[in-house]
Structures are given as structure tokens and as C-alpha cells.
Amino acid sequence: MASKICLFRNFPIGRMPSQFHSGAYFPGSQCLMAKLASNLARGFERSGSCAAARRYCRRCPNYSTHSQQRHEPLSTGAYALSYQRPDPACRTFNSSGVEEIIVRLKDKIYDPDLYRLFENTFPNTLDTAIKWRGAAANNTAEELCFVITGDINAMWIRDSADQIAPYKSAMKNTTDDIASIFRGVLNMQARFLVISPYCNAFHPPPESGMTVEINNHPYSVTPPYDKNLVFTCNFELDDFAAFLQIGHDYYTATGDVDFFGKFQWIYAIQSIMSASKALKQPTYGPDGEWVVPEYTFQSQTMTGSGTLGNHGIGNPVNYTGLLRSPFRPSDDAATYDFSIPANMMMAVYLESNANIMERLPNAPAGLATEMRDMASEIREAIKTWAP
């Protein structure tokens, strides 16, 4: 088979059929697997007709338009609900494991309208939001996956983690197609957390070749960040917790401990731990002196919830052993910074990720113990302040 390069950037068509089934190595396009794979098998690679492949890709509608229209077959229930999934060739990732779950549950969900809601929504992230998959520029073994939320070409830490979390039920070992998505998201988020741990949404990586839409809203943030890399920097504690959760999910499903020691996961944990220690600081010290915060956020906005008060510091807090979350999951400024649900998540997943850390031969000495100690302190603080 000829080794021809076109749509697939630096990946030769000659190696595509086995990888293409799961949408691997197909950066930045809505047009994927089924149709193009069959066309490749019928001779695109022999004819060199990359232009024909591109023409098919251009026929895929934008999902924001597709979702506003009704599509047959309609459900057979009282509400006659539309089938809203894109054509298989236009989905951003196809997972055989997820498709098997959808088929299997058809006989378990007896209401046809309820099943249609599940059929439309469960795979939606894979259908529409896996904007790019590839490898790190400096290490082709490091899988990367850029997941958008909505119609903005930016990746939110918590949102992207929560978007893929339901698919853990389709992951049993490292070779499952969905396992690659988890590894790619973990590696992508680890990079972000090392660069700017207090920021919550990021632009596509340079490797993707995607256009970066700079957010020029007037923000004043400490520590400063690179607008070419960061989309927004509203710190929410559940960003840390969500990253820890999908690491836990991947490990418990696959048992693949080696993955966590290969790339940037250890550095991301160190970054989280350093920022978390700073987030425990009180506003004022024992003698009433002001404790300079590591994170501040100010924005020119017409709403009080769009910025932190007190010159970007937020409302004063005492030392409690809890971690501050200056913004709520809604991106609104918090009135009370100690989000108990987010702290609960941190306690649970710091502990479980410490179990991973202690198994890595290249883990820094004492890091797993630090993680457990912080988890224990948060638990005790919750018992004290939120019984």
C-alpha cells in the first residue's frame, strides 16, 4: 500500500486502517471514521485522492446547526423525539465500546423516549467535542486529546474531565479505544496544570494546528499567564479534583500504573500540591498582618459575580485546613470560598492518587505521604467546619 500523506498530517495513509477505526491520528476535523475509512479501503490511498476525502469532510454540518433540526427516525414514544447524533462519518470519535453500551441498553430502557434521550446524549462528547487528537511535539508516545465544551475552541479542565468520565464503563484495559481518550485528556490537562495551575480553560495546543482565538477581555490576574495558552483563569477547586478523579478512573479500570510515570502527571500533581498549600492560607496572619495571596483575579465587568472583590483577593478567610475555591463551578465569584463538595472530592481523590504515586519508581520521595496528609487534614476540617 502506498504511503501517502494528506488529511492525516504526518501519519501515512498506509498505516491508517487499524488506527482509523477508533478515530486515531485524525487531528482537528469533524469528518472521521466510517465513510472515509471505507473510501480509503476502496482506493483513495491507491489513487492518491486526498482531495476527494477533503470534499467529503466539508459536507459534515456544524453540530450547532445540526442540533437545531429534527432528524429521523423519530422515537416511537409519545414525544416522537428526534435522532440527533451526527452521521458516523461526521463524529469526532467513534468508540466501539460506547456503541456496544448504547445497543445493550436498548433492551433495558423500556420507554422509547427515555432511550432516545440516552442514545442522543450519552455519546455526545465523542460525537461532537473531541476536537483534536495527536501526540506531543517532543514525544510521539505522549497522547494528547483536546476536548471542547460547547462551541468555543477552548478546553475547560473540570468540564472536559466530567465529559469523558461516564465512558469509564466502556474501559476495561489499556487497548480499549476509550482508554486512549482518557490518556490523551490526562496528558493534556497535566500540561495545562503545570503551566498555569490556577487557570481553568486553555487554548488548543500548538501541535493541533488549530486557530487560537485570543480572549482579550481586560483581566488582571496573579500569577500572570500567557494569553496564547490560556483562555480564562477563574480558579475553581474542582478543576484539581476532576483531574485527580479521571486519573483514578483510568487506573482502577486498566491497572496501568506505568502510564502515570511516563509523561507529566507527576509534575501536575506537584503543581496541584503547591497551589493547594497556598489556597489554605488565611487572609490575615496571627498578628493581624496581611498574608499576600498567591492568586488574585480582577475583571472589568458589569456584574459583581464576574470578579473577586477586595482588589481581586476575595472575601477574607481564616485558616481552617480547607482549600479555598474563589470561583464556583458556574464561574461566578464565591461569597464563601470553602466549597465543601470540592474539598470532599479533593480528600477522596488525593488519597486514591497517592496509591498510584507510591507505586511509581520515579516518584519524588515523600510526595505520596504529602498527598495523604493533605487529604486527612481536609477530612478533619470538613468534620469540624461542615459536620
C-alpha positions, 0 to 999 in steps of 0.5 A: 500500500502506498504511503501517502500523506494528506488529511492525516498530517504526518501519519501515512495513509498506509498505516491508517486502517487499524488506527482509523477505526477508533478515530486515531491520528485524525487531528482537528476535523469533524469528518472521521471514521466510517465513510472515509475509512471505507473510501480509503479501503476502496482506493483513495490511498491507491489513487492518491485522492486526498482531495476527494476525502477533503470534499467529503469532510466539508459536507459534515454540518456544524453540530450547532446547526445540526442540533437545531433540526429534527432528524429521523427516525423519530422515537416511537414514544409519545414525544416522537423525539428526534435522532440527533447524533451526527452521521458516523462519518461526521463524529469526532470519535467513534468508540466501539465500546460506547456503541456496544453500551448504547445497543445493550441498553436498548433492551433495558430502557423500556420507554422509547423516549427515555432511550432516545434521550440516552442514545442522543446524549450519552455519546455526545462528547465523542460525537461532537467535542473531541476536537483534536487528537495527536501526540506531543511535539517532543514525544510521539508516545505522549497522547494528547486529546483536546476536548471542547465544551460547547462551541468555543475552541477552548478546553475547560479542565473540570468540564472536559474531565466530567465529559469523558468520565461516564465512558469509564464503563466502556474501559476495561484495559489499556487497548480499549479505544476509550482508554486512549481518550482518557490518556490523551485528556490526562496528558493534556490537562497535566500540561495545562496544570503545570503551566498555569495551575490556577487557570481553568480553560486553555487554548488548543495546543500548538501541535493541533494546528488549530486557530487560537482565538485570543480572549482579550477581555481586560483581566488582571490576574496573579500569577500572570499567564500567557494569553496564547495558552490560556483562555480564562483563569477563574480558579475553581477547586474542582478543576484539581479534583476532576483531574485527580478523579479521571486519573483514578478512573483510568487506573482502577479500570486498566491497572496501568500504573506505568502510564502515570510515570511516563509523561507529566502527571507527576509534575501536575500533581506537584503543581496541584500540591503547591497551589493547594498549600497556598489556597489554605492560607488565611487572609490575615496572619496571627498578628493581624498582618496581611498574608499576600495571596498567591492568586488574585483575579480582577475583571472589568465587568458589569456584574459583581459575580464576574470578579473577586472583590477586595482588589481581586483577593476575595472575601477574607478567610481564616485558616481552617485546613480547607482549600479555598475555591474563589470561583464556583463551578458556574464561574461566578465569584464565591461569597464563601470560598470553602466549597465543601463538595470540592474539598470532599472530592479533593480528600477522596481523590488525593488519597486514591492518587497517592496509591498510584504515586507510591507505586511509581519508581520515579516518584519524588520521595515523600510526595505520596505521604504529602498527598495523604496528609493533605487529604486527612487534614481536609477530612478533619476540617470538613468534620469540624467546619461542615459536620 
